[in-house]
Amino acid sequence: VITERFEHFKKSAIDGGLRLALSANAPLTVYGDPVRLGQLVFNLLDNAFKYTPRGGLIELSSEKDSDFAVIKVKDTGIGISQDDLPYIFDRFFRVDKVRGRDDGTSGAVSAGLGLSICSEIVRSLNGTITAASEYGNGTVFTVRLPLESSEGNDKRAN
C-alpha cells in the first residue's frame, strides 16, 4: 500500500515542483482492509501536497516499532498553528483558508473531512494518529497500527 501510494503521487510531485521521498518502507502487515489503509495514506499525502509550497519536501515512511507499524508523512509545508492542532481531526474543522495553496486545489480536506476520515480509519484498525507541527515549519503525521499477529487473519494490508 505504501509503495502504491508513493508511486501514485510521484507525477503530482514533479508537476507541482515538490520533492517526494520514500525514506523507509519496511515490509509490514497489519490486519485490516487494504482499501481503507490506502485511503488513509492517500489522504495524508494529499493533505501534505495541498499545504506544501513549490520546492518543498514530502517524506513518506513505514517502519516497525515493537508490535506496531509506524507510518509517517512529513512535509516542509506551512504547518499548523498550536491553537488549531488539537482540532484538526474533528469533522468539518478547517484551518483558516490562508493555509491553502493558491492553485485552486479543493477536496475532502478543504471541507474539513480528510483528517477526520483518517482518524476514523485508524480507530477502526485499533491504531492511533497524531500530528506534530510548528506553524511555518511543516507537519508530521504519525500513524501507529498494530502488526498482524502470528495467528494470521484473512484480511491483510501490506
N, CA, C and O atoms as a GROMACS GRO file, in nm:
protein
  632
    1VAL      N    1   0.084  -0.120   0.000
    1VAL     CA    2   0.000   0.000   0.000
    1VAL      C    3   0.088   0.125   0.000
    1VAL      O    4   0.061   0.220  -0.074
    2ILE      N    5   0.193   0.126   0.083
    2ILE     CA    6   0.281   0.243   0.091
    2ILE      C    7   0.346   0.268  -0.045
    2ILE      O    8   0.348   0.382  -0.093
    3THR      N    9   0.399   0.164  -0.106
    3THR     CA   10   0.464   0.178  -0.237
    3THR      C   11   0.366   0.225  -0.343
    3THR      O   12   0.398   0.312  -0.424
    4GLU      N   13   0.244   0.169  -0.342
    4GLU     CA   14   0.143   0.209  -0.440
    4GLU      C   15   0.110   0.357  -0.428
    4GLU      O   16   0.104   0.428  -0.528
    5ARG      N   17   0.090   0.404  -0.307
    5ARG     CA   18   0.056   0.546  -0.287
    5ARG      C   19   0.173   0.637  -0.324
    5ARG      O   20   0.153   0.743  -0.382
    6PHE      N   21   0.293   0.595  -0.290
    6PHE     CA   22   0.411   0.672  -0.328
    6PHE      C   23   0.418   0.685  -0.480
    6PHE      O   24   0.436   0.795  -0.532
    7GLU      N   25   0.404   0.574  -0.550
    7GLU     CA   26   0.409   0.576  -0.696
    7GLU      C   27   0.297   0.663  -0.754
    7GLU      O   28   0.318   0.734  -0.853
    8HIS      N   29   0.179   0.656  -0.692
    8HIS     CA   30   0.065   0.735  -0.738
    8HIS      C   31   0.096   0.886  -0.734
    8HIS      O   32   0.054   0.961  -0.823
    9PHE      N   33   0.169   0.930  -0.633
    9PHE     CA   34   0.193   1.074  -0.614
    9PHE      C   35   0.321   1.125  -0.681
    9PHE      O   36   0.345   1.245  -0.681
   10LYS      N   37   0.402   1.036  -0.738
   10LYS     CA   38   0.530   1.081  -0.797
   10LYS      C   39   0.511   1.186  -0.907
   10LYS      O   40   0.579   1.288  -0.908
   11LYS      N   41   0.418   1.161  -0.997
   11LYS     CA   42   0.396   1.256  -1.106
   11LYS      C   43   0.341   1.388  -1.053
   11LYS      O   44   0.380   1.495  -1.100
   12SER      N   45   0.252   1.382  -0.956
   12SER     CA   46   0.198   1.503  -0.896
   12SER      C   47   0.308   1.586  -0.832
   12SER      O   48   0.306   1.709  -0.838
   13ALA      N   49   0.404   1.519  -0.772
   13ALA     CA   50   0.517   1.590  -0.710
   13ALA      C   51   0.597   1.664  -0.816
   13ALA      O   52   0.630   1.781  -0.799
   14ILE      N   53   0.628   1.597  -0.924
   14ILE     CA   54   0.704   1.660  -1.032
   14ILE      C   55   0.627   1.778  -1.089
   14ILE      O   56   0.681   1.887  -1.105
   15ASP      N   57   0.499   1.755  -1.119
   15ASP     CA   58   0.415   1.861  -1.176
   15ASP      C   59   0.400   1.980  -1.081
   15ASP      O   60   0.392   2.095  -1.126
   16GLY      N   61   0.398   1.954  -0.950
   16GLY     CA   62   0.380   2.060  -0.851
   16GLY      C   63   0.509   2.122  -0.802
   16GLY      O   64   0.507   2.207  -0.713
   17GLY      N   65   0.623   2.079  -0.858
   17GLY     CA   66   0.752   2.134  -0.815
   17GLY      C   67   0.790   2.094  -0.674
   17GLY      O   68   0.859   2.168  -0.604
   18LEU      N   69   0.746   1.976  -0.632
   18LEU     CA   70   0.776   1.926  -0.497
   18LEU      C   71   0.868   1.806  -0.505
   18LEU      O   72   0.874   1.737  -0.607
   19ARG      N   73   0.940   1.782  -0.397
   19ARG     CA   74   1.022   1.662  -0.386
   19ARG      C   75   0.946   1.564  -0.299
   19ARG      O   76   0.895   1.600  -0.193
   20LEU      N   77   0.937   1.440  -0.345
   20LEU     CA   78   0.869   1.333  -0.273
   20LEU      C   79   0.969   1.223  -0.249
   20LEU      O   80   1.032   1.174  -0.342
   21ALA      N   81   0.984   1.182  -0.123
   21ALA     CA   82   1.082   1.079  -0.088
   21ALA      C   83   1.015   0.967  -0.009
   21ALA      O   84   0.927   0.990   0.073
   22LEU      N   85   1.059   0.845  -0.037
   22LEU     CA   86   1.019   0.729   0.040
   22LEU      C   87   1.141   0.695   0.125
   22LEU      O   88   1.232   0.625   0.080
   23SER      N   89   1.142   0.746   0.249
   23SER     CA   90   1.263   0.737   0.331
   23SER      C   91   1.281   0.602   0.398
   23SER      O   92   1.393   0.567   0.435
   24ALA      N   93   1.176   0.525   0.414
   24ALA     CA   94   1.183   0.389   0.467
   24ALA      C   95   1.054   0.319   0.428
   24ALA      O   96   0.947   0.380   0.428
   25ASN      N   97   1.066   0.192   0.394
   25ASN     CA   98   0.946   0.118   0.356
   25ASN      C   99   0.963  -0.028   0.399
   25ASN      O  100   0.981  -0.117   0.317
   26ALA      N  101   0.955  -0.048   0.528
   26ALA     CA  102   0.969  -0.183   0.583
   26ALA      C  103   0.851  -0.269   0.539
   26ALA      O  104   0.738  -0.220   0.534
   27PRO      N  105   0.875  -0.396   0.507
   27PRO     CA  106   0.765  -0.486   0.471
   27PRO      C  107   0.687  -0.527   0.597
   27PRO      O  108   0.732  -0.612   0.674
   28LEU      N  109   0.572  -0.466   0.616
   28LEU     CA  110   0.492  -0.487   0.736
   28LEU      C  111   0.351  -0.529   0.698
   28LEU      O  112   0.302  -0.490   0.592
   29THR      N  113   0.286  -0.606   0.782
   29THR     CA  114   0.149  -0.648   0.758
   29THR      C  115   0.063  -0.612   0.878
   29THR      O  116   0.095  -0.646   0.992
   30VAL      N  117  -0.045  -0.541   0.849
   30VAL     CA  118  -0.143  -0.508   0.953
   30VAL      C  119  -0.275  -0.574   0.916
   30VAL      O  120  -0.302  -0.598   0.799
   31TYR      N  121  -0.356  -0.602   1.016
   31TYR     CA  122  -0.488  -0.660   0.995
   31TYR      C  123  -0.584  -0.548   0.960
   31TYR      O  124  -0.599  -0.453   1.037
   32GLY      N  125  -0.649  -0.558   0.845
   32GLY     CA  126  -0.745  -0.456   0.807
   32GLY      C  127  -0.769  -0.454   0.658
   32GLY      O  128  -0.707  -0.529   0.583
   33ASP      N  129  -0.856  -0.368   0.618
   33ASP     CA  130  -0.895  -0.352   0.479
   33ASP      C  131  -0.788  -0.273   0.403
   33ASP      O  132  -0.763  -0.157   0.436
   34PRO      N  133  -0.724  -0.334   0.302
   34PRO     CA  134  -0.619  -0.262   0.228
   34PRO      C  135  -0.671  -0.137   0.157
   34PRO      O  136  -0.597  -0.041   0.138
   35VAL      N  137  -0.798  -0.138   0.119
   35VAL     CA  138  -0.855  -0.020   0.052
   35VAL      C  139  -0.862   0.097   0.149
   35VAL      O  140  -0.826   0.210   0.114
   36ARG      N  141  -0.907   0.070   0.271
   36ARG     CA  142  -0.915   0.178   0.372
   36ARG      C  143  -0.775   0.226   0.412
   36ARG      O  144  -0.754   0.345   0.431
   37LEU      N  145  -0.680   0.134   0.424
   37LEU     CA  146  -0.544   0.172   0.454
   37LEU      C  147  -0.487   0.258   0.341
   37LEU      O  148  -0.417   0.357   0.366
   38GLY      N  149  -0.517   0.222   0.219
   38GLY     CA  150  -0.475   0.303   0.105
   38GLY      C  151  -0.537   0.441   0.108
   38GLY      O  152  -0.470   0.540   0.076
   39GLN      N  153  -0.664   0.450   0.147
   39GLN     CA  154  -0.732   0.578   0.159
   39GLN      C  155  -0.666   0.664   0.267
   39GLN      O  156  -0.651   0.785   0.250
   40LEU      N  157  -0.628   0.601   0.376
   40LEU     CA  158  -0.559   0.672   0.484
   40LEU      C  159  -0.430   0.736   0.434
   40LEU      O  160  -0.408   0.855   0.454
   41VAL      N  161  -0.347   0.657   0.370
   41VAL     CA  162  -0.218   0.708   0.322
   41VAL      C  163  -0.240   0.812   0.212
   41VAL      O  164  -0.171   0.914   0.208
   42PHE      N  165  -0.337   0.786   0.124
   42PHE     CA  166  -0.370   0.884   0.020
   42PHE      C  167  -0.409   1.018   0.081
   42PHE      O  168  -0.357   1.122   0.040
   43ASN      N  169  -0.501   1.016   0.179
   43ASN     CA  170  -0.547   1.141   0.240
   43ASN      C  171  -0.433   1.218   0.306
   43ASN      O  172  -0.426   1.341   0.295
   44LEU      N  173  -0.344   1.147   0.375
   44LEU     CA  174  -0.232   1.215   0.442
   44LEU      C  175  -0.136   1.277   0.339
   44LEU      O  176  -0.090   1.389   0.357
   45LEU      N  177  -0.107   1.203   0.233
   45LEU     CA  178  -0.021   1.259   0.128
   45LEU      C  179  -0.088   1.374   0.055
   45LEU      O  180  -0.026   1.476   0.028
   46ASP      N  181  -0.216   1.358   0.025
   46ASP     CA  182  -0.290   1.464  -0.043
   46ASP      C  183  -0.289   1.592   0.039
   46ASP      O  184  -0.272   1.701  -0.015
   47ASN      N  185  -0.306   1.578   0.170
   47ASN     CA  186  -0.303   1.693   0.260
   47ASN      C  187  -0.166   1.760   0.256
   47ASN      O  188  -0.156   1.882   0.249
   48ALA      N  189  -0.061   1.679   0.260
   48ALA     CA  190   0.076   1.733   0.256
   48ALA      C  191   0.098   1.810   0.125
   48ALA      O  192   0.160   1.916   0.126
   49PHE      N  193   0.049   1.757   0.015
   49PHE     CA  194   0.064   1.824  -0.114
   49PHE      C  195  -0.008   1.958  -0.115
   49PHE      O  196   0.044   2.055  -0.170
   50LYS      N  197  -0.125   1.964  -0.055
   50LYS     CA  198  -0.204   2.087  -0.056
   50LYS      C  199  -0.139   2.200   0.022
   50LYS      O  200  -0.157   2.318  -0.010
   51TYR      N  201  -0.062   2.164   0.125
   51TYR     CA  202  -0.009   2.267   0.214
   51TYR      C  203   0.143   2.281   0.210
   51TYR      O  204   0.203   2.341   0.299
   52THR      N  205   0.205   2.224   0.107
   52THR     CA  206   0.349   2.238   0.090
   52THR      C  207   0.376   2.317  -0.037
   52THR      O  208   0.335   2.276  -0.146
   53PRO      N  209   0.443   2.430  -0.025
   53PRO     CA  210   0.469   2.513  -0.144
   53PRO      C  211   0.574   2.452  -0.235
   53PRO      O  212   0.651   2.364  -0.195
   54ARG      N  213   0.576   2.499  -0.359
   54ARG     CA  214   0.675   2.455  -0.458
   54ARG      C  215   0.815   2.456  -0.396
   54ARG      O  216   0.850   2.546  -0.319
   55GLY      N  217   0.892   2.355  -0.431
   55GLY     CA  218   1.027   2.343  -0.378
   55GLY      C  219   1.034   2.268  -0.246
   55GLY      O  220   1.143   2.236  -0.199
   56GLY      N  221   0.918   2.240  -0.186
   56GLY     CA  222   0.914   2.172  -0.057
   56GLY      C  223   0.936   2.022  -0.069
   56GLY      O  224   0.941   1.967  -0.179
   57LEU      N  225   0.950   1.958   0.045
   57LEU     CA  226   0.976   1.815   0.053
   57LEU      C  227   0.864   1.746   0.130
   57LEU      O  228   0.820   1.794   0.234
   58ILE      N  229   0.821   1.632   0.078
   58ILE     CA  230   0.725   1.546   0.146
   58ILE      C  231   0.791   1.408   0.158
   58ILE      O  232   0.836   1.351   0.059
   59GLU      N  233   0.796   1.357   0.280
   59GLU     CA  234   0.856   1.226   0.304
   59GLU      C  235   0.751   1.129   0.355
   59GLU      O  236   0.670   1.163   0.441
   60LEU      N  237   0.753   1.009   0.300
   60LEU     CA  238   0.666   0.902   0.342
   60LEU      C  239   0.753   0.789   0.395
   60LEU      O  240   0.856   0.758   0.335
   61SER      N  241   0.714   0.728   0.506
   61SER     CA  242   0.792   0.616   0.559
   61SER      C  243   0.702   0.518   0.631
   61SER      O  244   0.594   0.554   0.680
   62SER      N  245   0.747   0.394   0.638
   62SER     CA  246   0.681   0.292   0.721
   62SER      C  247   0.791   0.210   0.786
   62SER      O  248   0.883   0.160   0.720
   63GLU      N  249   0.780   0.196   0.917
   63GLU     CA  250   0.881   0.125   0.994
   63GLU      C  251   0.813   0.043   1.103
   63GLU      O  252   0.698   0.069   1.139
   64LYS      N  253   0.886  -0.055   1.155
   64LYS     CA  254   0.836  -0.135   1.266
   64LYS      C  255   0.888  -0.075   1.396
   64LYS      O  256   1.005  -0.038   1.407
   65ASP      N  257   0.798  -0.065   1.495
   65ASP     CA  258   0.835  -0.023   1.630
   65ASP      C  259   0.762  -0.116   1.726
   65ASP      O  260   0.642  -0.101   1.750
   66SER      N  261   0.836  -0.211   1.781
   66SER     CA  262   0.778  -0.311   1.871
   66SER      C  263   0.671  -0.388   1.794
   66SER      O  264   0.702  -0.448   1.691
   67ASP      N  265   0.547  -0.388   1.840
   67ASP     CA  266   0.439  -0.462   1.774
   67ASP      C  267   0.353  -0.371   1.686
   67ASP      O  268   0.236  -0.402   1.661
   68PHE      N  269   0.410  -0.261   1.641
   68PHE     CA  270   0.334  -0.164   1.562
   68PHE      C  271   0.403  -0.131   1.429
   68PHE      O  272   0.525  -0.126   1.419
   69ALA      N  273   0.319  -0.109   1.329
   69ALA     CA  274   0.365  -0.048   1.205
   69ALA      C  275   0.351   0.102   1.226
   69ALA      O  276   0.247   0.149   1.270
   70VAL      N  277   0.455   0.176   1.196
   70VAL     CA  278   0.452   0.322   1.212
   70VAL      C  279   0.466   0.384   1.073
   70VAL      O  280   0.568   0.368   1.006
   71ILE      N  281   0.362   0.454   1.034
   71ILE     CA  282   0.360   0.524   0.904
   71ILE      C  283   0.371   0.672   0.934
   71ILE      O  284   0.297   0.726   1.016
   72LYS      N  285   0.464   0.738   0.864
   72LYS     CA  286   0.480   0.883   0.884
   72LYS      C  287   0.471   0.955   0.749
   72LYS      O  288   0.522   0.909   0.648
   73VAL      N  289   0.404   1.068   0.753
   73VAL     CA  290   0.403   1.162   0.641
   73VAL      C  291   0.451   1.294   0.697
   73VAL      O  292   0.387   1.355   0.783
   74LYS      N  293   0.566   1.336   0.646
   74LYS     CA  294   0.630   1.458   0.695
   74LYS      C  295   0.643   1.555   0.579
   74LYS      O  296   0.682   1.517   0.468
   75ASP      N  297   0.611   1.681   0.605
   75ASP     CA  298   0.624   1.781   0.498
   75ASP      C  299   0.695   1.906   0.549
   75ASP      O  300   0.706   1.929   0.670
   76THR      N  301   0.742   1.984   0.455
   76THR     CA  302   0.806   2.112   0.488
   76THR      C  303   0.712   2.226   0.452
   76THR      O  304   0.755   2.335   0.415
   77GLY      N  305   0.585   2.198   0.465
   77GLY     CA  306   0.482   2.296   0.431
   77GLY      C  307   0.468   2.406   0.533
   77GLY      O  308   0.557   2.431   0.614
   78ILE      N  309   0.354   2.471   0.527
   78ILE     CA  310   0.334   2.590   0.609
   78ILE      C  311   0.298   2.561   0.753
   78ILE      O  312   0.294   2.652   0.836
   79GLY      N  313   0.272   2.434   0.784
   79GLY     CA  314   0.247   2.397   0.923
   79GLY      C  315   0.108   2.434   0.971
   79GLY      O  316   0.026   2.490   0.898
   80ILE      N  317   0.084   2.400   1.097
   80ILE     CA  318  -0.044   2.423   1.162
   80ILE      C  319  -0.017   2.493   1.294
   80ILE      O  320   0.073   2.453   1.368
   81SER      N  321  -0.093   2.595   1.324
   81SER     CA  322  -0.071   2.668   1.449
   81SER      C  323  -0.104   2.579   1.569
   81SER      O  324  -0.186   2.488   1.559
   82GLN      N  325  -0.040   2.605   1.679
   82GLN     CA  326  -0.065   2.529   1.803
   82GLN      C  327  -0.209   2.545   1.850
   82GLN      O  328  -0.263   2.455   1.913
   83ASP      N  329  -0.272   2.657   1.820
   83ASP     CA  330  -0.412   2.679   1.856
   83ASP      C  331  -0.505   2.585   1.780
   83ASP      O  332  -0.606   2.541   1.834
   84ASP      N  333  -0.472   2.555   1.654
   84ASP     CA  334  -0.557   2.472   1.569
   84ASP      C  335  -0.528   2.323   1.582
   84ASP      O  336  -0.616   2.240   1.559
   85LEU      N  337  -0.406   2.288   1.618
   85LEU     CA  338  -0.362   2.149   1.619
   85LEU      C  339  -0.455   2.053   1.695
   85LEU      O  340  -0.479   1.943   1.645
   86PRO      N  341  -0.508   2.088   1.811
   86PRO     CA  342  -0.594   1.993   1.883
   86PRO      C  343  -0.725   1.958   1.811
   86PRO      O  344  -0.791   1.861   1.847
   87TYR      N  345  -0.762   2.036   1.710
   87TYR     CA  346  -0.892   2.020   1.646
   87TYR      C  347  -0.886   1.962   1.505
   87TYR      O  348  -0.991   1.941   1.444
   88ILE      N  349  -0.769   1.937   1.452
   88ILE     CA  350  -0.757   1.903   1.310
   88ILE      C  351  -0.823   1.771   1.271
   88ILE      O  352  -0.853   1.750   1.153
   89PHE      N  353  -0.845   1.681   1.368
   89PHE     CA  354  -0.911   1.554   1.337
   89PHE      C  355  -1.061   1.560   1.358
   89PHE      O  356  -1.131   1.461   1.335
   90ASP      N  357  -1.112   1.674   1.400
   90ASP     CA  358  -1.256   1.692   1.419
   90ASP      C  359  -1.326   1.707   1.284
   90ASP      O  360  -1.277   1.776   1.195
   91ARG      N  361  -1.439   1.641   1.272
   91ARG     CA  362  -1.517   1.650   1.148
   91ARG      C  363  -1.555   1.796   1.120
   91ARG      O  364  -1.603   1.867   1.209
   92PHE      N  365  -1.534   1.839   0.997
   92PHE     CA  366  -1.565   1.972   0.945
   92PHE      C  367  -1.478   2.084   1.000
   92PHE      O  368  -1.498   2.200   0.964
   93PHE      N  369  -1.381   2.053   1.087
   93PHE     CA  370  -1.291   2.160   1.131
   93PHE      C  371  -1.201   2.194   1.015
   93PHE      O  372  -1.151   2.107   0.944
   94ARG      N  373  -1.181   2.323   0.996
   94ARG     CA  374  -1.097   2.370   0.888
   94ARG      C  375  -1.013   2.485   0.937
   94ARG      O  376  -1.064   2.582   0.992
   95VAL      N  377  -0.883   2.472   0.915
   95VAL     CA  378  -0.792   2.581   0.949
   95VAL      C  379  -0.817   2.695   0.851
   95VAL      O  380  -0.862   2.671   0.739
   96ASP      N  381  -0.788   2.815   0.892
   96ASP     CA  382  -0.806   2.935   0.809
   96ASP      C  383  -0.766   2.908   0.664
   96ASP      O  384  -0.668   2.839   0.637
   97LYS      N  385  -0.843   2.963   0.572
   97LYS     CA  386  -0.817   2.945   0.429
   97LYS      C  387  -0.677   2.989   0.387
   97LYS      O  388  -0.629   2.948   0.281
   98VAL      N  389  -0.612   3.069   0.466
   98VAL     CA  390  -0.477   3.115   0.432
   98VAL      C  391  -0.382   2.997   0.417
   98VAL      O  392  -0.283   3.007   0.346
   99ARG      N  393  -0.412   2.884   0.485
   99ARG     CA  394  -0.326   2.766   0.476
   99ARG      C  395  -0.320   2.710   0.336
   99ARG      O  396  -0.219   2.651   0.298
  100GLY      N  397  -0.426   2.726   0.258
  100GLY     CA  398  -0.433   2.662   0.128
  100GLY      C  399  -0.337   2.721   0.026
  100GLY      O  400  -0.296   2.837   0.036
  101ARG      N  401  -0.302   2.637  -0.073
  101ARG     CA  402  -0.218   2.685  -0.182
  101ARG      C  403  -0.304   2.770  -0.275
  101ARG      O  404  -0.426   2.764  -0.269
  102ASP      N  405  -0.242   2.847  -0.358
  102ASP     CA  406  -0.313   2.936  -0.448
  102ASP      C  407  -0.341   2.872  -0.584
  102ASP      O  408  -0.356   2.943  -0.684
  103ASP      N  409  -0.348   2.739  -0.588
  103ASP     CA  410  -0.370   2.673  -0.716
  103ASP      C  411  -0.513   2.625  -0.734
  103ASP      O  412  -0.542   2.550  -0.828
  104GLY      N  413  -0.603   2.667  -0.645
  104GLY     CA  414  -0.743   2.629  -0.656
  104GLY      C  415  -0.772   2.487  -0.612
  104GLY      O  416  -0.881   2.435  -0.637
  105THR      N  417  -0.676   2.423  -0.547
  105THR     CA  418  -0.695   2.286  -0.501
  105THR      C  419  -0.809   2.280  -0.401
  105THR      O  420  -0.818   2.364  -0.312
  106SER      N  421  -0.894   2.181  -0.417
  106SER     CA  422  -1.001   2.161  -0.320
  106SER      C  423  -1.027   2.013  -0.306
  106SER      O  424  -0.968   1.933  -0.379
  107GLY      N  425  -1.113   1.975  -0.216
  107GLY     CA  426  -1.145   1.834  -0.196
  107GLY      C  427  -1.195   1.810  -0.055
  107GLY      O  428  -1.240   1.903   0.012
  108ALA      N  429  -1.188   1.686  -0.011
  108ALA     CA  430  -1.240   1.649   0.121
  108ALA      C  431  -1.168   1.725   0.231
  108ALA      O  432  -1.231   1.765   0.330
  109VAL      N  433  -1.038   1.744   0.217
  109VAL     CA  434  -0.964   1.814   0.320
  109VAL      C  435  -1.013   1.959   0.329
  109VAL      O  436  -1.024   2.015   0.438
  110SER      N  437  -1.042   2.017   0.215
  110SER     CA  438  -1.090   2.155   0.215
  110SER      C  439  -1.223   2.168   0.289
  110SER      O  440  -1.252   2.272   0.347
  111ALA      N  441  -1.302   2.063   0.287
  111ALA     CA  442  -1.430   2.066   0.358
  111ALA      C  443  -1.414   2.027   0.504
  111ALA      O  444  -1.511   2.028   0.581
  112GLY      N  445  -1.294   1.993   0.543
  112GLY     CA  446  -1.269   1.954   0.680
  112GLY      C  447  -1.300   1.808   0.708
  112GLY      O  448  -1.326   1.772   0.822
  113LEU      N  449  -1.297   1.724   0.604
  113LEU     CA  450  -1.328   1.583   0.622
  113LEU      C  451  -1.207   1.491   0.613
  113LEU      O  452  -1.207   1.385   0.676
  114GLY      N  453  -1.106   1.529   0.539
  114GLY     CA  454  -0.992   1.440   0.513
  114GLY      C  455  -0.927   1.385   0.638
  114GLY      O  456  -0.908   1.263   0.649
  115LEU      N  457  -0.892   1.470   0.732
  115LEU     CA  458  -0.823   1.423   0.852
  115LEU      C  459  -0.917   1.351   0.948
  115LEU      O  460  -0.874   1.262   1.020
  116SER      N  461  -1.046   1.389   0.949
  116SER     CA  462  -1.140   1.315   1.034
  116SER      C  463  -1.160   1.175   0.978
  116SER      O  464  -1.176   1.079   1.054
  117ILE      N  465  -1.161   1.161   0.846
  117ILE     CA  466  -1.170   1.029   0.783
  117ILE      C  467  -1.046   0.947   0.820
  117ILE      O  468  -1.058   0.828   0.852
  118CYS      N  469  -0.929   1.009   0.816
  118CYS     CA  470  -0.805   0.940   0.856
  118CYS      C  471  -0.817   0.889   0.999
  118CYS      O  472  -0.780   0.775   1.029
  119SER      N  473  -0.867   0.974   1.086
  119SER     CA  474  -0.882   0.936   1.226
  119SER      C  475  -0.978   0.818   1.242
  119SER      O  476  -0.951   0.727   1.320
  120GLU      N  477  -1.088   0.819   1.168
  120GLU     CA  478  -1.185   0.710   1.174
  120GLU      C  479  -1.124   0.580   1.124
  120GLU      O  480  -1.146   0.474   1.184
  121ILE      N  481  -1.049   0.586   1.016
  121ILE     CA  482  -0.985   0.466   0.961
  121ILE      C  483  -0.887   0.408   1.063
  121ILE      O  484  -0.886   0.288   1.089
  122VAL      N  485  -0.805   0.495   1.120
  122VAL     CA  486  -0.705   0.450   1.217
  122VAL      C  487  -0.773   0.387   1.339
  122VAL      O  488  -0.730   0.282   1.387
  123ARG      N  489  -0.878   0.449   1.388
  123ARG     CA  490  -0.952   0.395   1.502
  123ARG      C  491  -1.010   0.257   1.468
  123ARG      O  492  -1.007   0.166   1.551
  124SER      N  493  -1.061   0.242   1.346
  124SER     CA  494  -1.119   0.114   1.306
  124SER      C  495  -1.013   0.004   1.298
  124SER      O  496  -1.045  -0.114   1.304
  125LEU      N  497  -0.887   0.043   1.283
  125LEU     CA  498  -0.776  -0.052   1.278
  125LEU      C  499  -0.707  -0.065   1.414
  125LEU      O  500  -0.598  -0.123   1.424
  126ASN      N  501  -0.770  -0.011   1.518
  126ASN     CA  502  -0.717  -0.016   1.655
  126ASN      C  503  -0.580   0.052   1.667
  126ASN      O  504  -0.493   0.005   1.741
  127GLY      N  505  -0.563   0.161   1.595
  127GLY     CA  506  -0.437   0.234   1.600
  127GLY      C  507  -0.454   0.375   1.652
  127GLY      O  508  -0.559   0.411   1.704
  128THR      N  509  -0.349   0.452   1.636
  128THR     CA  510  -0.351   0.593   1.677
  128THR      C  511  -0.294   0.679   1.565
  128THR      O  512  -0.214   0.632   1.484
  129ILE      N  513  -0.336   0.803   1.562
  129ILE     CA  514  -0.281   0.901   1.469
  129ILE      C  515  -0.254   1.029   1.546
  129ILE      O  516  -0.339   1.074   1.624
  130THR      N  517  -0.138   1.086   1.526
  130THR     CA  518  -0.101   1.212   1.590
  130THR      C  519  -0.041   1.306   1.488
  130THR      O  520   0.002   1.265   1.380
  131ALA      N  521  -0.040   1.432   1.523
  131ALA     CA  522   0.021   1.534   1.438
  131ALA      C  523   0.112   1.621   1.523
  131ALA      O  524   0.076   1.660   1.634
  132ALA      N  525   0.228   1.652   1.470
  132ALA     CA  526   0.318   1.747   1.532
  132ALA      C  527   0.347   1.853   1.427
  132ALA      O  528   0.376   1.821   1.312
  133SER      N  529   0.340   1.978   1.467
  133SER     CA  530   0.359   2.083   1.369
  133SER      C  531   0.403   2.212   1.437
  133SER      O  532   0.376   2.237   1.554
  134GLU      N  533   0.472   2.290   1.360
  134GLU     CA  534   0.507   2.424   1.400
  134GLU      C  535   0.471   2.515   1.283
  134GLU      O  536   0.518   2.495   1.171
  135TYR      N  537   0.389   2.612   1.311
  135TYR     CA  538   0.344   2.699   1.203
  135TYR      C  539   0.463   2.758   1.129
  135TYR      O  540   0.552   2.817   1.190
  136GLY      N  541   0.465   2.740   0.998
  136GLY     CA  542   0.574   2.788   0.915
  136GLY      C  543   0.686   2.688   0.895
  136GLY      O  544   0.778   2.713   0.816
  137ASN      N  545   0.683   2.574   0.965
  137ASN     CA  546   0.793   2.478   0.955
  137ASN      C  547   0.749   2.335   0.926
  137ASN      O  548   0.825   2.242   0.954
  138GLY      N  549   0.632   2.315   0.874
  138GLY     CA  550   0.590   2.182   0.834
  138GLY      C  551   0.518   2.103   0.941
  138GLY      O  552   0.500   2.148   1.054
  139THR      N  553   0.476   1.983   0.900
  139THR     CA  554   0.394   1.897   0.984
  139THR      C  555   0.438   1.752   0.967
  139THR      O  556   0.485   1.712   0.860
  140VAL      N  557   0.423   1.676   1.074
  140VAL     CA  558   0.448   1.532   1.070
  140VAL      C  559   0.324   1.461   1.124
  140VAL      O  560   0.284   1.484   1.238
  141PHE      N  561   0.265   1.375   1.042
  141PHE     CA  562   0.156   1.289   1.086
  141PHE      C  563   0.214   1.151   1.111
  141PHE      O  564   0.285   1.097   1.027
  142THR      N  565   0.185   1.095   1.228
  142THR     CA  566   0.235   0.964   1.265
  142THR      C  567   0.117   0.872   1.295
  142THR      O  568   0.034   0.901   1.380
  143VAL      N  569   0.113   0.761   1.223
  143VAL     CA  570   0.010   0.660   1.240
  143VAL      C  571   0.076   0.536   1.298
  143VAL      O  572   0.176   0.487   1.247
  144ARG      N  573   0.018   0.484   1.405
  144ARG     CA  574   0.065   0.359   1.467
  144ARG      C  575  -0.047   0.257   1.459
  144ARG      O  576  -0.156   0.277   1.512
  145LEU      N  577  -0.019   0.145   1.389
  145LEU     CA  578  -0.117   0.039   1.373
  145LEU      C  579  -0.060  -0.092   1.424
  145LEU      O  580   0.057  -0.122   1.399
  146PRO      N  581  -0.140  -0.171   1.497
  146PRO     CA  582  -0.088  -0.299   1.545
  146PRO      C  583  -0.053  -0.390   1.428
  146PRO      O  584  -0.129  -0.403   1.332
  147LEU      N  585   0.063  -0.453   1.439
  147LEU     CA  586   0.103  -0.551   1.338
  147LEU      C  587   0.016  -0.675   1.349
  147LEU      O  588  -0.033  -0.708   1.457
  148GLU      N  589  -0.003  -0.743   1.239
  148GLU     CA  590  -0.079  -0.866   1.240
  148GLU      C  591  -0.008  -0.967   1.330
  148GLU      O  592   0.114  -0.981   1.326
  149SER      N  593  -0.086  -1.037   1.410
  149SER     CA  594  -0.027  -1.139   1.498
  149SER      C  595   0.012  -1.261   1.416
  149SER      O  596  -0.031  -1.277   1.302
  150SER      N  597   0.093  -1.344   1.474
  150SER     CA  598   0.141  -1.463   1.404
  150SER      C  599   0.029  -1.564   1.378
  150SER      O  600   0.046  -1.657   1.300
  151GLU      N  601  -0.088  -1.546   1.444
  151GLU     CA  602  -0.201  -1.635   1.423
  151GLU      C  603  -0.256  -1.624   1.281
  151GLU      O  604  -0.313  -1.719   1.228
  152GLY      N  605  -0.238  -1.507   1.220
  152GLY     CA  606  -0.284  -1.485   1.083
  152GLY      C  607  -0.432  -1.451   1.079
  152GLY      O  608  -0.511  -1.501   1.160
  153ASN      N  609  -0.469  -1.367   0.987
  153ASN     CA  610  -0.608  -1.328   0.966
  153ASN      C  611  -0.633  -1.328   0.818
  153ASN      O  612  -0.539  -1.332   0.739
  154ASP      N  613  -0.760  -1.324   0.778
  154ASP     CA  614  -0.788  -1.332   0.636
  154ASP      C  615  -0.797  -1.198   0.566
  154ASP      O  616  -0.809  -1.194   0.443
  155LYS      N  617  -0.792  -1.088   0.640
  155LYS     CA  618  -0.790  -0.954   0.579
  155LYS      C  619  -0.656  -0.891   0.608
  155LYS      O  620  -0.628  -0.856   0.723
  156ARG      N  621  -0.572  -0.877   0.508
  156ARG     CA  622  -0.438  -0.826   0.531
  156ARG      C  623  -0.413  -0.703   0.444
  156ARG      O  624  -0.460  -0.693   0.331
  157ALA      N  625  -0.336  -0.611   0.501
  157ALA     CA  626  -0.294  -0.493   0.425
  157ALA      C  627  -0.144  -0.483   0.438
  157ALA      O  628  -0.092  -0.475   0.550
  158ASN      N  629  -0.074  -0.484   0.327
  158ASN     CA  630   0.072  -0.474   0.327
  158ASN      C  631   0.117  -0.335   0.291
  158ASN      O  632   0.237  -0.308   0.286
   0.00000   0.00000   0.00000
